Amino acid sequence: MSSVAQTGATGRATTSGPGRARRQRRRGWSTRLLGAAGVLGMLLTWEIVPRTGFVNERFMPPASEAIGGLISNFGLTQFWIAVLDTMHAWALGMVIAVALAVVLGFIIGTSPFLRRFTNSTIEFLRPVPSVALIPLAVLLFGFDIESSLMLIVYACFWQVLIQVLYGVADVDAVAMNTARSYGLGPVARIRYVIFPTALPYLMTGVRLAAAVALILAITAQLVIGTPGLGAEIASAQSGGNYVAMYALVLATGLLGVLINLVMRMIERKVLSWHSSVRTEVAA
């Protein structure tokens, strides 16, 4: 039979096969269509508001002009240099933050003493906004990329560290005791017991940190003036070229969407064995 009826624990019949696959495809398409409709609605509202004079068209040009400016930017070398500068700061900050957070997260998480010893310090430093460190970053590093990296690493470090600590704390005590009874040492227990449990938490932290890193990279470039899209936005705003400014803002939005899509793809690939990803794919 092409479709098999099964009875679950609740006693209700569930179906699998072509019928379920068709329903899943319909839900996927409906979600995409609703998302596209939302974007079109936002752009239409943006187009109408300045055209009707509700806001000054000089300071908020219509969406069509901003999109046209964005398309024109694709042919400019200066635009792609700014994108590369932004991505360079983003990638370097992410690598440093993730490496530090993973190492310290596993060291602290596997030691009850260190967890208690560092808990108050972590809870004190974690809420400090990175933008509050801009004056310190400028004093220490001036207007170089190191200032941007300081803000990016600080913000992303906490995102990943907290998730790693949660992941290590979620390790099943029975599994740990079983590993000890089989003679597994600390390194082997981390590799075979702790790391697989903490990996989903780690990937969630990395995905969240990727978005935060882009925000901080743009913010640092916008405020401090380090090279990148943020500096180009500030330059366009100070020069009164508001169409170019909004076009660059759209570019940062598209860059954020692309980063999020790539990070989700990597997360699904790395966690293809995990029940949460299998459930998401089957849903």
C-alpha positions as CSV (number, residue, x, y, z in Angstrom):
1,M,0.0,0.0,0.0
2,S,1.3,3.5,-0.8
3,S,0.0,5.0,2.5
4,V,0.1,3.2,5.8
5,A,-2.2,4.0,8.7
6,Q,-0.6,3.7,12.1
7,T,-2.0,4.0,15.6
8,G,0.0,6.2,18.0
9,A,0.1,6.2,21.8
10,T,-3.1,8.3,21.9
11,G,-5.0,5.8,19.9
12,R,-5.5,8.1,17.0
13,A,-4.7,7.0,13.5
14,T,-1.8,8.8,11.8
15,T,-0.9,8.5,8.2
16,S,2.4,8.5,6.4
17,G,3.4,8.3,2.8
18,P,2.5,10.5,-0.2
19,G,-0.5,12.1,1.5
20,R,1.6,13.4,4.4
21,A,4.4,14.5,2.0
22,R,1.9,16.5,0.0
23,R,0.6,18.2,3.1
24,Q,4.1,19.1,4.2
25,R,4.9,20.6,0.8
26,R,1.6,22.6,1.0
27,R,2.5,23.9,4.4
28,G,6.0,24.8,3.2
29,W,4.7,26.7,0.2
30,S,2.1,28.5,2.3
31,T,4.7,29.7,4.8
32,R,6.9,30.9,1.9
33,L,4.0,32.8,0.3
34,L,3.0,34.4,3.6
35,G,6.6,35.5,4.1
36,A,6.8,37.0,0.6
37,A,3.5,38.7,1.1
38,G,4.8,40.3,4.3
39,V,7.9,41.6,2.6
40,L,5.8,43.0,-0.3
41,G,3.4,44.6,2.1
42,M,6.3,46.3,3.9
43,L,7.8,47.6,0.7
44,L,4.4,48.8,-0.5
45,T,3.9,50.7,2.7
46,W,7.3,52.2,2.4
47,E,6.6,53.3,-1.2
48,I,3.2,54.9,-0.3
49,V,4.2,56.8,2.9
50,P,6.7,59.2,1.3
51,R,4.6,59.5,-1.9
52,T,1.6,60.7,0.0
53,G,3.6,63.3,1.9
54,F,3.1,61.7,5.3
55,V,6.9,62.0,5.7
56,N,9.4,64.2,3.8
57,E,10.4,62.4,0.7
58,R,13.8,64.0,0.9
59,F,14.6,62.2,4.2
60,M,12.8,59.0,3.4
61,P,12.8,58.3,-0.3
62,P,10.4,55.7,-1.7
63,A,11.3,52.0,-1.6
64,S,11.6,51.9,-5.4
65,E,14.4,54.5,-5.3
66,A,16.3,52.7,-2.4
67,I,16.0,49.4,-4.3
68,G,17.3,51.0,-7.4
69,G,20.2,52.5,-5.5
70,L,20.9,49.0,-4.1
71,I,21.0,47.4,-7.5
72,S,23.3,50.2,-8.7
73,N,25.7,49.4,-5.8
74,F,26.1,45.9,-7.1
75,G,28.2,47.3,-9.9
76,L,30.5,49.5,-7.7
77,T,33.8,48.3,-6.5
78,Q,33.7,50.5,-3.4
79,F,30.5,48.8,-2.3
80,W,32.0,45.3,-2.5
81,I,35.1,46.5,-0.7
82,A,32.9,47.7,2.1
83,V,31.0,44.4,2.2
84,L,34.4,42.5,2.4
85,D,35.6,44.8,5.2
86,T,32.3,44.1,7.2
87,M,32.5,40.4,6.6
88,H,36.2,40.3,7.6
89,A,35.4,41.9,10.9
90,W,32.4,39.7,11.3
91,A,34.2,36.4,10.6
92,L,37.3,37.2,12.6
93,G,35.3,38.3,15.6
94,M,33.1,35.2,15.4
95,V,36.2,32.8,15.3
96,I,37.8,34.5,18.3
97,A,34.6,34.6,20.3
98,V,33.5,31.0,19.6
99,A,37.0,29.6,20.3
100,L,37.3,31.4,23.6
101,A,33.7,30.5,24.6
102,V,34.0,26.8,23.8
103,V,37.2,26.3,25.6
104,L,36.2,28.3,28.7
105,G,32.7,26.8,28.6
106,F,33.9,23.2,28.8
107,I,36.5,24.0,31.4
108,I,34.0,25.9,33.7
109,G,31.0,23.6,32.9
110,T,32.8,20.4,33.8
111,S,33.9,21.8,37.2
112,P,31.2,22.4,39.9
113,F,33.7,24.6,41.8
114,L,34.4,26.8,38.8
115,R,30.7,27.1,38.0
116,R,30.0,28.4,41.5
117,F,33.2,30.5,41.5
118,T,32.4,32.3,38.2
119,N,28.6,32.4,38.3
120,S,28.3,35.9,39.9
121,T,31.1,37.3,37.6
122,I,29.3,36.0,34.5
123,E,25.9,37.3,35.6
124,F,27.5,40.7,36.2
125,L,29.4,41.0,32.9
126,R,26.9,39.4,30.6
127,P,24.3,42.2,30.6
128,V,26.8,45.0,29.9
129,P,25.9,46.2,26.4
130,S,28.8,46.1,23.9
131,V,28.1,49.6,22.7
132,A,28.9,50.9,26.2
133,L,32.5,49.8,25.5
134,I,32.9,52.0,22.4
135,P,34.8,54.8,24.3
136,L,37.1,52.2,25.8
137,A,37.7,50.5,22.5
138,V,38.6,53.8,20.9
139,L,41.0,54.6,23.7
140,L,42.7,51.3,23.5
141,F,42.8,50.7,19.7
142,G,41.9,54.0,18.1
143,F,39.9,53.7,14.8
144,D,41.4,50.4,13.6
145,I,39.6,47.1,13.1
146,E,40.7,46.0,16.6
147,S,38.0,48.4,18.1
148,S,35.3,46.6,16.1
149,L,36.7,43.2,17.1
150,M,36.6,44.1,20.8
151,L,32.9,44.9,20.6
152,I,32.1,41.8,18.4
153,V,34.0,39.4,20.6
154,Y,32.6,40.7,23.8
155,A,29.0,40.4,22.6
156,C,29.3,37.1,20.9
157,F,31.4,35.5,23.6
158,W,28.5,35.6,26.1
159,Q,26.0,34.2,23.6
160,V,28.1,31.1,23.0
161,L,29.5,30.7,26.6
162,I,26.0,30.6,28.2
163,Q,24.7,28.0,25.7
164,V,27.8,25.8,26.3
165,L,27.3,26.0,30.0
166,Y,23.7,25.0,29.6
167,G,24.7,22.1,27.4
168,V,27.3,20.8,29.8
169,A,24.8,21.1,32.7
170,D,22.3,19.0,30.6
171,V,24.5,16.0,30.5
172,D,22.8,12.9,32.0
173,A,24.4,11.9,35.3
174,V,23.7,8.2,34.5
175,A,25.6,8.5,31.3
176,M,28.6,10.2,33.1
177,N,28.6,7.5,35.8
178,T,28.5,4.8,33.1
179,A,31.4,6.3,31.3
180,R,33.4,6.4,34.5
181,S,32.6,2.8,35.3
182,Y,33.9,1.8,31.8
183,G,37.2,3.6,32.6
184,L,36.8,6.6,30.3
185,G,39.1,9.5,31.3
186,P,38.2,13.2,31.4
187,V,39.1,13.8,27.8
188,A,37.2,10.7,26.6
189,R,34.1,11.7,28.6
190,I,34.2,15.1,27.1
191,R,34.5,13.7,23.6
192,Y,31.9,10.9,23.8
193,V,29.4,12.1,26.5
194,I,29.6,15.8,27.1
195,F,30.3,17.1,23.7
196,P,27.4,15.4,21.9
197,T,25.0,16.6,24.5
198,A,26.3,20.2,24.4
199,L,26.6,20.4,20.6
200,P,23.0,21.4,19.9
201,Y,23.3,24.2,22.5
202,L,26.6,25.2,21.0
203,M,25.2,25.5,17.5
204,T,22.3,27.6,18.8
205,G,24.8,29.9,20.5
206,V,26.8,30.2,17.3
207,R,23.7,31.0,15.2
208,L,22.6,33.7,17.6
209,A,26.1,35.1,17.9
210,A,26.4,35.3,14.1
211,A,23.5,37.8,14.0
212,V,24.9,39.7,17.0
213,A,28.3,39.9,15.4
214,L,26.9,41.5,12.2
215,I,25.0,44.1,14.3
216,L,28.1,45.0,16.3
217,A,30.3,45.1,13.1
218,I,27.9,47.6,11.5
219,T,27.5,49.6,14.7
220,A,31.2,49.9,15.3
221,Q,31.8,51.0,11.7
222,L,28.9,53.5,12.0
223,V,30.0,55.0,15.2
224,I,33.7,54.6,15.3
225,G,34.3,54.9,11.6
226,T,36.2,51.7,10.9
227,P,36.0,50.7,7.2
228,G,32.8,48.8,6.1
229,L,29.1,49.2,5.4
230,G,28.5,51.1,8.6
231,A,31.1,53.7,7.7
232,E,29.5,54.0,4.2
233,I,26.1,54.6,5.7
234,A,27.5,57.3,8.0
235,S,29.2,58.9,5.0
236,A,26.0,58.9,2.9
237,Q,24.0,60.3,5.7
238,S,26.5,63.2,6.5
239,G,26.6,64.0,2.7
240,G,22.8,64.2,2.4
241,N,22.7,61.2,-0.1
242,Y,19.7,59.6,1.6
243,V,18.9,57.3,-1.3
244,A,22.4,55.8,-1.0
245,M,22.0,55.6,2.7
246,Y,18.8,53.6,2.5
247,A,20.3,51.4,-0.2
248,L,23.1,50.5,2.1
249,V,20.7,49.8,5.0
250,L,18.9,47.3,2.7
251,A,22.3,45.8,1.8
252,T,23.0,45.2,5.5
253,G,19.5,43.6,5.9
254,L,20.2,41.2,2.9
255,L,23.6,40.4,4.4
256,G,21.9,39.5,7.7
257,V,19.3,37.3,6.0
258,L,22.1,35.5,4.0
259,I,24.1,34.9,7.2
260,N,21.1,33.5,9.0
261,L,20.3,31.1,6.1
262,V,23.9,29.9,5.9
263,M,24.1,29.4,9.7
264,R,20.8,27.5,9.8
265,M,22.0,25.3,6.9
266,I,25.3,24.5,8.8
267,E,23.3,23.8,12.0
268,R,21.0,21.3,10.2
269,K,24.0,19.7,8.6
270,V,26.0,19.4,11.8
271,L,23.0,18.2,13.8
272,S,21.5,15.9,11.2
273,W,21.7,13.1,13.7
274,H,19.8,15.0,16.4
275,S,16.1,14.4,17.1
276,S,15.3,18.2,16.9
277,V,16.6,18.5,13.4
278,R,14.9,15.2,12.2
279,T,11.6,16.5,13.7
280,E,12.0,19.8,12.0
281,V,12.7,18.2,8.6
282,A,9.7,15.8,9.0
283,A,7.3,18.5,10.2
